């Protein structure tokens, strides 16, 4: 996933102190809710005037897995129908033919899984896990 960002400016100007306070607090509360870093500057020469300079960061997905992560969906290998549970009790990992490597049941799913999920060719498996 790539990050792209930059600075943005919001200018708050009002005729009365009450209006200025209300508008400024509303903007700052929105930035705080988004956890956005900002710098606040006042222009005393113009009366009730403030500049809010914020740092905006945008996440740009590069893979299907990134797209799922952006909406808060993450899957583990145990949910993949292609994952084979090890048959020996002392073995926790198994070889995956898709990624050509060793994977555990709590390993994050690969791009192949997420692409299949998106295409509808793969459905999420629900399996019982024994707590040894």
Backbone bond lengths (Angstrom), bond angles and torsions (degrees), N, CA, C in turn:
res aa  C-N    CA-C-N  psi(-1)  N-CA   C-N-CA  omega(-1)  CA-C   N-CA-C  phi
1 X - - - 1.439 - - 1.520 108.39 -
2 X 1.319 115.60 135.51 1.463 121.06 178.56 1.519 109.51 -98.75
3 X 1.323 114.75 151.89 1.458 121.20 175.08 1.512 108.21 -114.08
4 X 1.323 115.04 131.45 1.451 120.55 178.08 1.525 106.33 -128.15
5 X 1.310 116.18 139.04 1.455 117.53 -177.85 1.503 113.07 -160.47
6 X 1.302 113.24 -177.33 1.449 120.63 179.76 1.517 109.39 175.91
7 X 1.301 115.41 -175.57 1.460 120.42 -178.91 1.524 109.69 -101.30
8 X 1.316 115.22 144.10 1.459 122.93 176.59 1.521 108.57 -127.97
9 X 1.329 116.34 148.64 1.461 121.47 -178.91 1.520 110.03 -119.63
10 X 1.318 115.43 136.35 1.456 122.25 174.48 1.527 106.42 -124.80
11 X 1.322 116.88 127.96 1.463 121.17 -178.97 1.520 108.58 -107.76
12 X 1.320 115.43 127.17 1.463 122.01 178.81 1.527 107.75 -110.29
13 X 1.341 116.43 121.33 1.461 122.22 178.19 1.521 107.52 -132.94
14 X 1.334 115.78 136.26 1.457 119.86 179.16 1.523 110.01 -144.59
15 X 1.325 115.15 162.79 1.464 121.00 179.99 1.522 112.24 -88.66
16 X 1.362 116.95 -30.48 1.470 120.34 -178.42 1.524 110.02 -120.44
17 X 1.315 115.09 158.64 1.465 120.88 179.47 1.521 111.11 -63.51
18 X 1.321 117.27 -39.59 1.465 121.30 -178.73 1.531 111.33 -64.93
19 X 1.325 116.53 -44.21 1.459 121.03 179.01 1.535 110.32 -65.02
20 X 1.327 115.93 -42.66 1.470 121.21 179.39 1.526 110.45 -61.50
21 X 1.301 116.73 -47.85 1.467 121.20 -179.76 1.524 110.79 -60.70
22 X 1.315 117.00 -44.70 1.461 121.60 -178.64 1.530 111.28 -63.11
23 X 1.328 117.12 -48.83 1.464 120.82 -178.72 1.524 112.18 -66.35
24 X 1.333 116.80 -40.21 1.462 120.75 179.82 1.524 111.08 -65.99
25 X 1.330 116.69 -46.08 1.467 120.04 179.67 1.526 111.87 -64.00
26 X 1.329 117.13 -35.74 1.461 120.77 178.15 1.532 110.26 -63.60
27 X 1.325 117.79 -45.33 1.469 121.74 179.13 1.527 111.73 -65.33
28 X 1.338 116.97 -43.37 1.464 120.44 -179.63 1.526 111.18 -66.05
29 X 1.325 117.13 -38.00 1.468 120.81 178.48 1.532 110.49 -63.74
30 X 1.331 116.77 -39.76 1.466 120.21 178.48 1.529 110.63 -64.18
31 X 1.332 117.10 -41.38 1.465 120.38 178.31 1.524 111.55 -67.42
32 X 1.332 116.79 -39.06 1.465 120.52 177.75 1.520 110.92 -64.26
33 X 1.323 117.00 -39.23 1.462 121.30 179.54 1.522 111.04 -63.22
34 X 1.340 116.36 -35.84 1.465 121.58 178.53 1.527 112.49 -84.50
35 X 1.322 116.44 -2.94 1.465 123.13 -177.24 1.528 111.68 57.11
36 X 1.319 114.99 41.97 1.459 121.98 -179.78 1.520 109.75 -92.81
37 X 1.325 116.33 133.85 1.464 120.40 175.68 1.525 108.71 -74.50
38 X 1.326 115.84 140.07 1.459 118.70 179.09 1.521 110.45 -149.34
39 X 1.324 114.28 162.40 1.457 122.11 176.35 1.528 105.92 -123.66
40 X 1.314 116.09 136.34 1.464 121.23 -177.59 1.524 109.23 -113.08
41 X 1.337 116.18 126.29 1.462 121.70 179.09 1.530 108.16 -128.32
42 X 1.327 115.19 140.33 1.468 120.09 178.61 1.521 109.61 -108.49
43 X 1.327 115.79 142.79 1.457 122.15 175.10 1.527 106.33 -109.38
44 X 1.318 116.37 92.77 1.464 121.50 -175.80 1.528 112.13 -69.58
45 X 1.323 117.72 -20.80 1.459 121.59 179.16 1.528 112.63 -69.87
46 X 1.338 116.95 -23.72 1.463 120.48 -179.80 1.529 112.92 -100.22
47 X 1.293 117.70 5.07 1.475 120.08 -178.92 1.512 110.52 87.63
48 X 1.321 115.68 -122.66 1.467 120.95 -177.82 1.527 109.39 -85.70
49 X 1.323 115.66 83.15 1.467 122.00 -176.00 1.526 109.28 -142.13
50 X 1.327 116.31 133.05 1.466 121.59 178.07 1.525 109.26 -140.50
51 X 1.312 115.43 149.05 1.465 122.66 175.95 1.523 107.41 -115.06
52 X 1.320 115.74 126.74 1.462 121.21 174.73 1.523 106.49 -109.07
53 X 1.324 116.59 116.43 1.459 122.01 178.78 1.526 106.64 -108.38
54 X 1.331 116.03 112.43 1.461 120.53 -175.59 1.522 111.10 -113.37
55 X 1.330 114.61 153.99 1.460 121.88 176.32 1.523 107.87 -100.57
56 X 1.314 115.91 116.52 1.453 121.54 -177.77 1.525 109.19 -102.36
57 X 1.325 116.55 130.34 1.461 122.19 177.03 1.528 108.18 -120.60
58 X 1.312 116.48 128.31 1.455 121.94 178.25 1.521 108.66 -118.80
59 X 1.331 116.43 130.20 1.462 121.52 176.78 1.520 108.62 -90.32
60 X 1.318 115.91 128.40 1.456 121.64 -178.98 1.532 108.16 -113.77
61 X 1.346 117.23 115.42 1.462 119.36 -178.61 1.528 111.29 -70.65
62 X 1.335 114.96 141.07 1.464 120.62 178.38 1.524 111.86 -111.38
63 X 1.339 116.78 -15.57 1.458 121.32 -179.90 1.526 108.84 -134.91
64 X 1.324 115.98 170.51 1.459 121.01 176.44 1.533 109.13 -64.81
65 X 1.329 116.55 -37.90 1.462 120.79 177.47 1.529 110.51 -59.02
66 X 1.332 117.45 -41.15 1.461 121.70 177.43 1.526 111.50 -62.56
67 X 1.328 116.83 -39.25 1.465 120.49 178.77 1.518 111.06 -62.30
68 X 1.334 117.13 -42.53 1.456 120.91 177.62 1.531 110.53 -65.15
69 X 1.347 116.31 -40.45 1.460 120.41 -179.81 1.527 111.64 -62.80
70 X 1.328 117.29 -36.34 1.463 121.01 179.02 1.524 112.59 -62.42
71 X 1.330 117.04 -31.44 1.468 119.10 178.45 1.533 111.45 -93.58
72 X 1.343 116.04 5.98 1.464 120.55 174.51 1.517 114.94 85.69
73 X 1.332 118.07 20.47 1.466 121.86 -179.23 1.525 108.70 -107.51
74 X 1.343 115.02 121.45 1.465 121.10 177.35 1.523 108.03 -133.91
75 X 1.316 115.75 140.98 1.458 120.29 -179.83 1.521 110.04 -125.25
76 X 1.333 114.98 156.85 1.466 122.26 177.91 1.519 108.79 -112.52
77 X 1.338 115.85 161.28 1.466 121.37 -175.91 1.531 113.12 -57.51
78 X 1.309 117.90 -30.08 1.472 119.91 -179.43 1.526 111.04 -63.96
79 X 1.331 117.48 -19.98 1.465 121.40 179.50 1.530 112.43 -86.74
80 X 1.317 116.73 -6.12 1.470 121.63 -179.05 1.530 109.49 -85.99
81 X 1.335 118.46 131.56 1.469 120.16 179.15 1.534 112.85 -68.65
82 X 1.324 118.03 -16.29 1.466 121.47 179.54 1.527 112.69 -87.67
83 X 1.349 117.48 -11.51 1.459 120.84 -179.22 1.523 109.20 -76.04
84 X 1.331 115.72 132.73 1.463 121.63 -178.46 1.523 108.68 -107.02
85 X 1.316 115.76 123.04 1.466 120.64 179.93 1.525 108.88 -70.49
86 X 1.355 117.81 133.18 1.467 119.65 178.43 1.538 111.18 -60.04
87 X 1.337 115.78 142.17 1.464 119.76 -177.30 1.523 112.33 -86.24
88 X 1.319 118.27 -25.74 1.463 120.88 178.69 1.522 109.50 -81.75
89 X 1.301 116.98 140.59 1.460 121.79 -177.80 1.516 114.37 -66.99
90 X 1.335 117.87 -28.87 1.464 120.31 -177.25 1.542 112.61 -92.70
91 X 1.322 117.65 0.53 1.457 122.06 -178.92 1.533 108.85 -100.22
92 X 1.343 116.01 129.01 1.464 120.60 -177.88 1.522 113.10 -107.47
93 X 1.329 117.14 -12.96 1.462 120.50 -175.15 1.520 110.18 -122.26
94 X 1.307 115.27 156.94 1.459 120.98 178.47 1.529 108.89 -139.20
95 X 1.304 116.56 157.47 1.465 120.89 -179.60 1.534 108.53 -81.37
96 X 1.321 114.60 132.66 1.465 120.92 178.08 1.519 108.38 -104.00
97 X 1.320 116.46 125.11 1.464 121.57 -178.70 1.528 111.73 -75.12
98 X 1.315 117.51 -21.12 1.469 121.11 -177.80 1.537 110.64 -75.73
99 X 1.334 116.75 -50.80 1.471 120.01 -177.49 1.525 112.44 -95.40
100 X 1.332 116.31 -0.72 1.466 121.75 -178.97 1.525 111.81 52.76
101 X 1.308 115.89 53.41 1.453 120.36 178.36 1.511 111.03 -159.54
102 X 1.312 114.65 -178.92 1.455 122.02 179.79 1.527 108.37 -92.04
103 X 1.329 117.36 131.04 1.468 122.08 -177.72 1.518 109.60 -132.83
104 X 1.317 114.99 142.80 1.457 121.44 173.49 1.510 109.43 -100.66
105 X 1.330 116.24 169.31 1.460 118.67 -177.20 1.532 112.11 -66.03
106 X 1.341 118.07 -23.98 1.458 121.09 179.52 1.523 113.80 -97.66
107 X 1.334 116.67 8.01 1.470 120.48 176.31 1.526 108.84 -69.39
108 X 1.330 117.34 146.68 1.470 118.70 177.48 1.525 110.97 -68.00
109 X 1.317 115.66 144.66 1.464 120.80 -179.54 1.525 110.84 -66.14
110 X 1.322 114.54 155.94 1.464 121.68 -177.64 1.533 110.98 -89.29
111 X 1.323 114.73 174.15 1.465 122.09 179.87 1.530 110.98 -61.67
112 X 1.334 117.13 -35.59 1.465 121.91 178.78 1.532 110.71 -58.62
113 X 1.314 116.79 -43.37 1.472 121.43 179.53 1.523 110.52 -61.59
114 X 1.347 116.50 -49.73 1.463 120.17 -177.19 1.530 111.64 -65.77
115 X 1.325 117.42 -35.96 1.468 120.56 177.28 1.527 109.53 -65.50
116 X 1.327 117.24 -42.34 1.466 121.19 177.43 1.513 111.89 -64.77
117 X 1.311 116.46 -36.76 1.468 121.62 177.15 1.524 109.77 -64.09
118 X 1.307 115.88 -42.44 1.464 121.34 179.33 1.537 111.00 -67.43
119 X 1.335 116.79 -41.35 1.467 121.70 -179.57 1.527 112.91 -74.48
120 X 1.340 116.18 -21.17 1.459 119.82 -176.26 1.516 112.96 89.83
121 X 1.332 117.90 7.70 1.464 121.04 179.14 1.521 112.22 -86.92
122 X 1.326 117.43 -13.17 1.464 122.17 178.22 1.524 108.54 -127.40
123 X 1.323 115.41 137.09 1.455 120.93 174.75 1.523 108.29 -116.11
124 X 1.312 116.10 147.89 1.461 121.74 -178.98 1.527 108.83 -69.45
125 X 1.318 115.58 130.06 1.472 122.43 177.70 1.519 109.83 -88.76
126 X 1.314 116.27 140.86 1.470 120.16 171.02 1.516 106.88 -112.75
127 X 1.316 116.01 117.77 1.468 120.96 -176.97 1.517 109.31 -124.37
128 X 1.299 114.31 148.15 1.460 121.08 175.18 1.523 108.55 -79.01
129 X 1.312 116.60 132.68 1.458 121.26 178.57 1.514 107.52 -110.26
130 X 1.339 115.47 125.03 1.464 118.52 177.79 1.515 109.38 -82.14
131 X 1.305 116.44 135.61 1.465 122.44 179.61 1.520 108.85 -95.54
132 X 1.348 116.38 90.27 1.478 120.98 -178.03 1.502 110.41 -80.02
